[in-house]
Amino acid sequence: MNLPSIKKVYDGPVTNTPTNSNPYVQLFLSVFLGSVVGGLTYLFVKALESINSAHGELNSNTPFHLALAPLVLGLIILIRRRTLYFPQKIKDLNLEVTSHYWSSVMAPFHFIAPLLGHAAGMSLGREGAVVLFSSGLARVLKLSFSFWGPVLASIGFSSIIGNYWVAPVFMFELFPRTTAVQKLCAFLGGFAAVIAGQQLGVPHLFLPFEVKDESGFFTKFGLFLLLGAGAGYIMRYYKKLHSLLEAQLKNSIAIQLLLSVVVAAFLYLPEFRMYQSLSLAKIHDLPAADTSLIYGLVKLAFTLVCTSLPFLGGEFIPLVFAGVNLGGAIFKGMGADPVLGAAAGAFILFAAGSRLKWTAFFLMTSLLGFGWMLWIFFVLTIALNFAGEDSLYKKISH
């Protein structure tokens, strides 16, 4: 079958200056684009909810949807091979020169392809998809990618997380060469995206909960030290295995397809069906979450394989799932409040994996409250110290 070559779809060079250099126009446009991203995020989340609902019915009988895994992967591989520039992960957005070759066709594909991966039951996230299709809007709307690409990427991350304060911080860490105007645009756009999402009904990541602070100083010190060191070591080896597996699979389509069948076969087993797709239902209500270190490690194993394959989606939610289980299990095992442990662990693996320390700091502070700022800074410092220099979100030169 001869498909039209996506290599031929090229929208011309990308300028290094914004389409309109008037800062007032830029700020107004950022609010408008934020509202658009918020609406797209709502549609994306509702589609994922429909997929999750369908999975619930199928998993109670026979999960036929898992048979889609090699078909979806084959489609993604086919399109990737016929595309001049195929940004697959958030870290690909740091390659400024390649943004010149990003076709406008890729933005809708980054919306649809992750949904297909989730429909096939693969253990994937959702933040990577939203960041990629949001930044792709710059090409769809013929805007300067060098200016609006980082702005829209940060708005997308803020929109799917549900926290507008995090947009300029995310930009500061992931795109350090951006200007103050770009960061302001990201904040205003993130604010508009989050408000639009809330008005449309995008659910919060976690239900409201109450943390019991009954442990003494030295007990908390030991618990947070153990959590930070454990998270750091886990993500150090996760990142090493991820890089190794990606490199080994890179040039073998047959092995990639075979591995997707193996993953689907494991997820078919009743004891592993809970690890399909996002697994959000297991952690949405933190006080009711049955946390286990085994749950977290198994979720990481499935996510490691699925994200090493060319599936699109990212790691954020799987890392949150694993972090909630890691923190809850450690605190419960030491006789402390497991809800505090689950909340403290929610973003710790993301921090250790991405090395976006201040982004994670804002997320953890918004979850636990400002009274925990010093403990949050402490556990993040420990985690990043043990996690190694590699990042899932940034290309690091060694």
C-alpha positions as CSV (number, residue, x, y, z in Angstrom):
1,M,0.0,0.0,0.0
2,N,1.5,3.4,-1.0
3,L,0.8,6.1,1.5
4,P,1.4,9.7,0.8
5,S,4.9,10.6,2.1
6,I,4.8,12.8,5.1
7,K,8.3,13.8,4.2
8,K,6.8,16.0,1.5
9,V,4.7,17.9,4.0
10,Y,7.0,20.7,5.0
11,D,5.7,24.1,5.9
12,G,8.8,26.1,5.2
13,P,11.5,27.6,7.5
14,V,10.8,28.7,11.0
15,T,11.8,32.2,11.9
16,N,13.7,32.9,15.1
17,T,11.5,35.8,16.1
18,P,7.8,35.8,17.1
19,T,5.2,36.4,14.4
20,N,4.3,39.7,16.1
21,S,6.9,41.3,18.4
22,N,4.4,43.5,20.1
23,P,4.4,42.2,23.7
24,Y,0.7,43.0,24.2
25,V,-0.3,41.0,21.2
26,Q,1.9,38.1,22.4
27,L,0.3,38.2,25.9
28,F,-3.2,38.3,24.4
29,L,-2.3,35.5,22.0
30,S,-0.9,33.4,24.9
31,V,-4.3,33.6,26.7
32,F,-6.1,32.6,23.5
33,L,-3.8,29.7,22.8
34,G,-4.0,28.6,26.5
35,S,-7.8,28.4,26.1
36,V,-7.4,26.3,23.0
37,V,-4.9,24.0,24.8
38,G,-7.3,23.7,27.7
39,G,-10.1,22.6,25.4
40,L,-7.9,20.1,23.6
41,T,-6.7,18.7,26.9
42,Y,-10.3,18.3,27.9
43,L,-11.1,16.3,24.8
44,F,-7.9,14.2,25.3
45,V,-8.8,13.4,28.9
46,K,-12.4,12.6,28.0
47,A,-11.2,10.2,25.3
48,L,-8.9,8.5,27.9
49,E,-11.8,8.2,30.3
50,S,-13.9,6.5,27.6
51,I,-11.0,4.2,26.8
52,N,-10.6,3.4,30.6
53,S,-14.3,2.7,30.9
54,A,-14.2,0.3,27.9
55,H,-11.2,-1.4,29.4
56,G,-13.1,-2.0,32.6
57,E,-15.8,-3.9,30.7
58,L,-13.4,-5.9,28.5
59,N,-11.1,-6.8,31.4
60,S,-14.0,-8.3,33.3
61,N,-14.4,-10.7,30.4
62,T,-11.8,-11.0,27.7
63,P,-9.5,-8.1,27.0
64,F,-9.5,-8.3,23.2
65,H,-8.2,-4.7,23.0
66,L,-4.7,-5.9,23.8
67,A,-4.5,-7.5,20.3
68,L,-4.3,-3.9,19.0
69,A,-0.8,-3.4,20.4
70,P,1.3,-4.7,17.5
71,L,-1.1,-3.0,15.0
72,V,-0.8,0.4,16.7
73,L,3.0,0.0,17.0
74,G,3.3,-0.9,13.4
75,L,1.3,2.2,12.3
76,I,3.6,4.5,14.4
77,I,6.7,2.8,13.0
78,L,5.4,3.3,9.5
79,I,4.7,7.0,10.0
80,R,8.0,7.5,11.8
81,R,10.0,6.0,8.9
82,R,8.2,8.3,6.4
83,T,8.7,11.5,8.4
84,L,11.7,13.8,8.2
85,Y,11.4,14.8,11.9
86,F,9.4,12.7,14.3
87,P,9.5,14.2,17.9
88,Q,8.6,11.2,20.0
89,K,9.3,12.4,23.5
90,I,9.5,15.7,25.4
91,K,13.3,15.6,25.3
92,D,13.2,15.8,21.5
93,L,11.8,19.4,21.8
94,N,15.3,20.5,23.0
95,L,16.7,19.9,19.5
96,E,16.1,23.5,18.2
97,V,17.4,22.9,14.7
98,T,15.0,20.0,14.0
99,S,12.0,22.1,14.8
100,H,12.4,23.6,11.4
101,Y,11.4,20.3,9.9
102,W,8.3,19.7,12.1
103,S,5.4,19.2,9.8
104,S,2.0,20.6,10.8
105,V,0.7,17.1,10.2
106,M,2.4,15.9,13.3
107,A,0.3,17.9,15.8
108,P,-3.0,15.9,15.2
109,F,-1.0,12.7,15.0
110,H,0.5,13.4,18.5
111,F,-3.1,13.8,19.7
112,I,-4.4,10.5,18.1
113,A,-1.4,8.1,18.4
114,P,-1.2,8.2,22.2
115,L,-5.0,7.4,22.4
116,L,-4.4,4.4,20.2
117,G,-1.6,3.2,22.5
118,H,-3.9,3.5,25.5
119,A,-6.7,1.8,23.6
120,A,-4.3,-1.1,23.1
121,G,-3.8,-1.2,26.9
122,M,-0.1,-0.1,26.9
123,S,1.3,1.3,30.1
124,L,1.9,4.9,29.1
125,G,1.4,8.5,30.4
126,R,-0.5,11.4,29.0
127,E,1.6,14.5,29.7
128,G,4.1,13.8,26.9
129,A,1.2,13.7,24.4
130,V,-0.3,16.9,25.6
131,V,3.1,18.7,25.6
132,L,3.9,17.5,22.1
133,F,0.6,18.3,20.4
134,S,0.4,21.6,22.2
135,S,3.8,22.7,21.0
136,G,2.9,21.4,17.5
137,L,0.1,24.1,17.4
138,A,2.9,26.6,16.6
139,R,3.4,24.9,13.3
140,V,-0.3,24.4,12.6
141,L,-0.9,28.1,13.2
142,K,2.3,29.2,11.3
143,L,3.8,30.8,14.4
144,S,7.5,31.0,15.2
145,F,8.4,27.7,16.7
146,S,11.5,29.1,18.5
147,F,9.2,31.5,20.4
148,W,5.9,29.7,20.7
149,G,7.1,26.1,20.8
150,P,8.5,26.3,24.3
151,V,5.5,28.5,25.4
152,L,2.9,26.1,24.1
153,A,4.8,23.1,25.5
154,S,4.8,24.7,29.0
155,I,1.2,25.6,28.6
156,G,0.4,22.0,27.7
157,F,2.2,20.6,30.7
158,S,0.5,23.0,33.0
159,S,-2.9,22.2,31.4
160,I,-2.6,18.4,31.9
161,I,-1.2,18.7,35.4
162,G,-3.9,21.3,36.4
163,N,-1.4,23.8,37.9
164,Y,-0.8,27.1,36.2
165,W,2.0,28.1,38.5
166,V,4.2,25.3,37.1
167,A,4.3,26.6,33.5
168,P,7.1,29.2,33.8
169,V,9.0,26.9,36.2
170,F,8.8,24.0,33.7
171,M,9.9,26.4,30.9
172,F,12.8,27.7,33.1
173,E,14.1,24.1,33.6
174,L,13.4,22.6,30.2
175,F,14.1,25.6,28.0
176,P,16.6,27.7,29.9
177,R,17.4,30.0,26.9
178,T,13.8,31.4,26.8
179,T,13.1,35.0,27.6
180,A,11.1,36.6,30.4
181,V,8.4,37.5,27.9
182,Q,8.1,33.8,27.0
183,K,7.8,32.8,30.6
184,L,5.1,35.4,31.2
185,C,3.3,34.1,28.2
186,A,3.6,30.6,29.5
187,F,2.1,31.6,32.9
188,L,-0.8,33.5,31.3
189,G,-1.5,30.7,28.8
190,G,-1.2,28.1,31.6
191,F,-3.7,30.0,33.7
192,A,-6.1,30.2,30.8
193,A,-5.6,26.5,30.0
194,V,-6.2,25.3,33.6
195,I,-9.3,27.6,34.0
196,A,-10.7,26.4,30.7
197,G,-10.1,22.8,31.7
198,Q,-11.7,23.3,35.1
199,Q,-14.8,24.9,33.5
200,L,-15.1,22.0,31.1
201,G,-14.7,19.4,33.8
202,V,-11.1,18.1,33.6
203,P,-10.8,16.1,36.9
204,H,-8.1,16.8,39.4
205,L,-5.3,14.2,39.6
206,F,-6.1,13.5,43.3
207,L,-9.2,13.9,45.4
208,P,-8.9,16.2,48.4
209,F,-7.3,14.5,51.4
210,E,-6.0,15.3,54.8
211,V,-2.4,14.6,56.0
212,K,-1.8,13.6,59.6
213,D,1.5,15.1,60.9
214,E,2.1,13.0,64.0
215,S,5.7,12.0,63.5
216,G,8.6,13.7,65.3
217,F,11.5,15.5,63.6
218,F,13.9,12.6,63.6
219,T,11.3,10.1,62.4
220,K,10.4,12.4,59.5
221,F,14.0,12.9,58.8
222,G,14.6,9.2,58.5
223,L,11.4,8.6,56.4
224,F,12.2,11.3,53.9
225,L,15.8,10.3,53.7
226,L,14.8,6.7,52.9
227,L,12.2,7.9,50.4
228,G,14.6,10.2,48.6
229,A,17.4,7.7,48.5
230,G,15.1,4.8,47.4
231,A,13.5,6.9,44.7
232,G,16.9,8.1,43.4
233,Y,18.3,4.7,43.2
234,I,15.2,3.3,41.5
235,M,15.2,6.0,38.8
236,R,19.0,5.8,38.3
237,Y,18.7,2.2,37.2
238,Y,15.3,2.8,35.4
239,K,17.0,5.4,33.2
240,K,20.0,3.2,32.5
241,L,17.8,0.3,31.5
242,H,15.6,2.6,29.4
243,S,18.5,3.9,27.5
244,L,19.9,0.4,27.0
245,L,16.6,-1.1,25.9
246,E,15.9,1.9,23.5
247,A,19.3,1.5,21.9
248,Q,18.9,-2.3,21.5
249,L,15.5,-2.0,20.0
250,K,16.2,1.0,17.7
251,N,17.0,-0.9,14.5
252,S,14.9,-4.0,14.8
253,I,11.3,-3.5,13.8
254,A,10.6,-7.3,14.1
255,I,11.8,-7.4,17.7
256,Q,9.8,-4.2,18.6
257,L,6.6,-5.8,17.3
258,L,7.4,-9.1,19.0
259,L,8.0,-7.3,22.3
260,S,4.7,-5.5,22.0
261,V,3.0,-8.9,21.7
262,V,4.8,-10.2,24.8
263,V,3.7,-7.1,26.8
264,A,0.2,-7.6,25.6
265,A,0.3,-11.3,26.6
266,F,1.4,-10.4,30.1
267,L,-1.2,-7.6,30.5
268,Y,-3.8,-10.2,29.4
269,L,-3.2,-12.2,32.6
270,P,-5.8,-11.3,35.3
271,E,-3.1,-10.4,37.9
272,F,-1.5,-7.8,35.5
273,R,-4.7,-6.2,34.0
274,M,-4.6,-3.4,36.6
275,Y,-1.4,-2.1,35.0
276,Q,-2.9,-1.4,31.6
277,S,-3.0,2.2,30.4
278,L,-2.8,4.9,33.1
279,S,-4.0,2.9,36.2
280,L,-5.2,6.2,37.6
281,A,-8.2,4.7,39.4
282,K,-5.9,3.0,41.9
283,I,-4.4,6.2,43.2
284,H,-7.0,8.9,42.5
285,D,-8.2,8.7,46.2
286,L,-5.0,8.6,48.2
287,P,-6.5,7.7,51.6
288,A,-8.2,4.7,50.0
289,A,-5.1,3.6,48.0
290,D,-3.8,0.2,48.8
291,T,-0.1,1.0,48.4
292,S,2.5,-1.7,47.7
293,L,6.1,-1.6,46.7
294,I,5.4,-4.5,44.3
295,Y,2.6,-2.6,42.6
296,G,5.0,0.3,41.9
297,L,7.8,-1.8,40.6
298,V,5.6,-3.8,38.3
299,K,4.1,-0.7,36.9
300,L,7.6,0.7,36.3
301,A,8.6,-2.5,34.5
302,F,5.7,-2.3,32.1
303,T,6.2,1.4,31.5
304,L,9.9,0.8,30.9
305,V,9.2,-1.5,28.0
306,C,6.3,0.4,26.6
307,T,8.1,3.7,26.5
308,S,11.3,2.1,25.1
309,L,9.1,1.0,22.2
310,P,7.9,3.8,19.8
311,F,4.6,4.2,21.6
312,L,3.7,7.8,22.3
313,G,2.5,9.1,25.7
314,G,5.2,9.7,28.2
315,E,6.0,8.5,31.7
316,F,4.5,11.0,34.1
317,I,1.3,9.2,35.3
318,P,3.1,5.8,35.6
319,L,5.8,7.5,37.6
320,V,3.2,9.1,39.8
321,F,1.5,5.7,40.3
322,A,4.8,4.1,41.2
323,G,5.8,7.0,43.5
324,V,2.5,6.8,45.4
325,N,3.0,3.1,46.0
326,L,6.7,3.6,46.9
327,G,6.0,6.4,49.4
328,G,2.9,4.8,50.9
329,A,4.7,1.4,51.3
330,I,7.8,3.0,53.0
331,F,5.8,5.1,55.4
332,K,3.3,2.2,56.2
333,G,6.2,-0.2,56.7
334,M,7.8,2.2,59.2
335,G,4.6,2.7,61.1
336,A,3.9,6.3,59.8
337,D,0.9,7.7,58.0
338,P,0.8,6.0,54.6
339,V,-1.3,8.9,53.2
340,L,1.6,11.2,53.9
341,G,4.0,8.8,52.3
342,A,1.8,8.4,49.2
343,A,1.5,12.2,48.9
344,A,5.3,12.7,49.5
345,G,6.1,10.0,46.9
346,A,3.6,11.1,44.3
347,F,6.1,13.3,42.3
348,I,9.4,12.0,43.7
349,L,10.1,9.5,40.9
350,F,9.1,12.1,38.3
351,A,11.7,14.5,39.9
352,A,14.4,11.8,39.9
353,G,13.6,10.7,36.4
354,S,13.3,14.1,34.8
355,R,15.7,16.1,37.0
356,L,13.2,19.0,36.9
357,K,13.7,19.7,40.6
358,W,11.8,23.0,40.8
359,T,8.9,21.8,38.7
360,A,8.5,18.9,41.1
361,F,9.0,21.2,44.1
362,F,6.0,23.3,43.0
363,L,3.9,20.2,42.3
364,M,4.7,18.7,45.7
365,T,4.1,22.0,47.5
366,S,0.7,22.4,45.9
367,L,-0.2,18.9,47.0
368,L,1.2,18.9,50.6
369,G,1.0,22.6,51.4
370,F,3.6,25.3,52.1
371,G,4.2,23.9,55.6
372,W,6.1,21.0,54.1
373,M,8.4,23.1,51.9
374,L,11.7,22.3,53.8
375,W,10.9,18.6,53.9
376,I,10.1,18.7,50.2
377,F,13.3,20.5,49.3
378,F,15.2,17.9,51.5
379,V,13.7,14.8,49.9
380,L,14.1,16.2,46.3
381,T,17.8,17.0,47.0
382,I,18.4,13.5,48.3
383,A,16.5,11.9,45.3
384,L,18.3,13.9,42.6
385,N,21.7,13.3,44.3
386,F,21.2,9.5,44.0
387,A,19.4,9.5,40.6
388,G,22.3,10.2,38.3
389,E,22.7,12.9,35.7
390,D,20.5,11.3,33.0
391,S,17.1,12.8,32.4
392,L,13.9,11.4,30.7
393,Y,13.0,15.0,29.7
394,K,16.3,16.5,28.6
395,K,19.2,15.4,26.4
396,I,22.3,15.4,28.6
397,S,25.8,15.7,27.0
398,H,28.3,13.5,28.8
